[in-house]
Amino acid sequence: MPITRTAGSGPVRLLIINPNSTVAFTEHIAAELSSDLPRGYEATFYTAPASAPASIESMGDGIVTAAACMEELRPDLAHYHGFVVACFSNHPLTHALREEVSYPVVSILEAPLLMGAQLGAHVGILTTSPRWESLLAHDVATLGLSGKNTAGVVSSGFSVLDLEQKSPTEVGDRLVQIALDEFYTKRKTDVLVLGCAGMVGFVDQLRDKVPAGEMVVLEPVRCAFEMCVALVRSRARTSKGGVYAKPP
């Protein structure tokens, strides 16, 4: 079942979509964002159907999860004023939703790269399994954002599900080690983006360990959420005059 949180009256309704079927990831995202809802906003945190993959580890998984989510969500899309797709990839669901709705649809891959480019000159991505190094390099290039990812993509060695199933100490310690050794020391990274929604619970630990004021750590779901709120407040809409024209 979707998790819904409300702040004040109104409301402006946001839909935060976890396009895999692991409910625990959705719960972590809801816990991170719920206390910071602007007054008058309501957020619904949605998990893909149980038939969808438990994690997204390939282009094929992205297609399967997009289809599963669209089939279930399409009847209710008009209920919402903004959307966040919480998979750190050029996920097909992002583009499908932009075709279907006029309200903003924000990707957790695009948002932190665009924000990070305003905070530093060398933005890096700390991702999950080695497979994601090449997948994300491809996705970032496809979106025309390679110039905003000059510190590259580095794998943590964990799978997406490892972030939930392994000990938080083991995961956190390795993320900190890679952030310091590979990004800060070797690559001179000044903005580090956590490259998976499942890393939401580790951002504070990383911020505590990296040199204050020298390397900024961005959590992508938070970035996308804040960008979505800003776009909704500015009354921005998805253009229907080009690539995101509504399908016939």
Residue pairs with C-beta under 8 A, 6 or more apart in sequence:
2 44
2 45
2 46
2 47
3 26
3 27
3 30
3 44
3 45
4 42
4 43
4 44
4 45
5 30
5 33
5 34
5 37
5 42
5 43
5 45
6 37
6 41
6 42
6 43
7 37
7 38
7 39
7 40
7 41
7 42
8 39
8 40
8 41
9 40
10 39
10 40
10 41
10 42
11 40
11 41
11 42
12 38
12 40
12 41
12 42
12 81
12 82
12 232
13 41
13 42
13 43
13 44
13 79
13 80
13 81
13 82
14 41
14 42
14 43
14 44
14 80
14 81
14 82
14 83
14 84
14 225
14 228
14 229
14 232
15 43
15 44
15 46
15 73
15 80
15 82
15 83
15 84
16 29
16 30
16 33
16 43
16 44
16 45
16 46
16 83
16 84
16 86
16 221
16 225
17 46
17 48
17 69
17 73
17 83
17 84
17 85
17 86
17 93
18 25
18 26
18 29
18 45
18 46
18 47
18 48
18 86
18 87
18 197
19 48
19 52
19 56
19 62
19 65
19 66
19 68
19 69
19 85
19 86
19 87
19 91
19 93
20 47
20 48
20 52
20 53
20 54
20 55
20 56
20 61
20 65
20 87
20 160
21 47
21 48
21 49
21 50
21 51
21 52
21 53
21 54
22 47
22 54
22 55
22 161
22 164
23 47
24 164
25 47
25 86
25 164
25 197
25 198
26 45
26 46
26 47
27 45
28 198
28 200
28 201
29 45
29 86
29 197
29 200
29 221
30 43
30 45
32 200
32 201
32 219
32 221
32 222
33 43
33 45
33 221
33 222
33 225
34 43
37 43
38 229
41 229
44 80
46 69
46 73
48 65
48 68
48 69
48 72
49 68
49 69
49 72
51 68
52 64
52 65
52 68
52 69
53 61
53 64
53 65
54 161
55 61
55 159
55 160
55 161
56 62
56 65
56 87
56 89
56 91
56 160
57 129
57 131
57 132
57 159
57 160
58 131
58 135
59 135
62 87
62 89
62 91
62 92
62 93
63 92
65 87
65 91
65 93
66 91
66 92
66 93
66 96
69 93
70 93
70 96
70 97
70 100
74 100
77 97
77 100
77 101
78 101
80 101
80 103
81 103
81 232
82 103
82 104
82 105
82 106
82 228
82 229
82 231
82 232
83 97
83 101
83 103
83 104
83 105
83 106
83 228
84 105
84 106
84 108
84 221
84 224
84 225
84 228
85 91
85 93
85 94
85 97
85 105
85 106
85 107
85 108
85 224
86 108
86 197
86 221
86 224
87 93
87 108
87 109
87 197
88 108
88 109
88 127
88 136
88 195
88 196
88 197
88 220
89 109
89 135
89 136
89 139
90 107
90 109
90 139
90 142
90 143
91 107
91 109
94 105
94 107
95 244
97 105
98 105
98 238
98 244
99 244
99 245
99 246
99 247
100 246
100 247
101 238
102 237
102 238
102 240
103 232
103 237
103 238
104 228
104 231
104 232
104 236
104 237
104 238
105 238
106 224
106 225
106 227
106 228
106 231
107 224
108 197
108 220
108 221
108 223
108 224
109 136
109 139
109 140
109 143
109 220
110 143
110 145
110 224
111 220
111 223
111 224
111 226
111 227
112 193
112 218
112 219
112 220
112 223
112 224
113 123
113 140
113 145
113 148
113 149
113 193
114 145
114 148
114 227
115 218
115 223
115 227
116 123
116 148
116 191
116 193
116 216
116 218
117 123
117 148
117 191
119 190
119 191
119 216
119 218
120 189
120 190
120 191
120 216
121 150
121 190
122 150
122 151
122 187
122 188
122 189
122 190
122 191
123 148
123 149
123 150
123 151
123 189
123 190
123 191
123 192
123 193
124 149
124 151
124 152
124 153
124 154
124 183
124 187
124 189
124 191
124 192
124 193
125 136
125 140
125 149
125 151
125 152
125 153
125 154
125 192
125 193
125 195
126 154
126 156
126 175
126 178
126 179
126 183
126 192
126 193
126 194
126 195
126 199
127 133
127 136
127 153
127 154
127 155
127 156
127 195
127 196
128 155
128 156
128 158
128 159
128 160
128 162
128 163
128 195
128 196
128 198
129 155
129 157
129 158
129 159
129 160
130 155
130 157
132 153
132 155
132 195
133 153
133 154
133 155
136 153
136 195
137 146
137 152
137 153
140 146
140 148
140 149
140 153
151 183
151 187
151 188
151 189
151 191
151 192
152 187
153 195
154 178
154 182
154 183
156 171
156 174
156 175
156 178
157 174
158 166
158 171
158 174
160 196
160 198
162 171
163 171
163 196
163 198
163 199
164 198
168 201
168 202
171 202
172 202
172 205
172 206
175 194
175 199
175 202
175 205
175 206
176 205
176 206
176 209
176 210
179 192
179 206
179 209
179 210
179 215
179 217
180 209
180 210
183 189
183 192
183 215
184 192
184 210
184 211
184 214
184 215
189 215
190 214
190 215
190 216
191 215
191 216
191 218
192 206
192 210
192 215
192 216
192 217
192 218
193 218
193 220
194 200
194 202
194 203
194 206
194 217
194 218
194 219
194 220
195 220
196 220
197 220
197 221
199 219
200 219
200 221
200 222
203 217
203 219
203 222
206 217
207 217
210 217
238 244
240 246
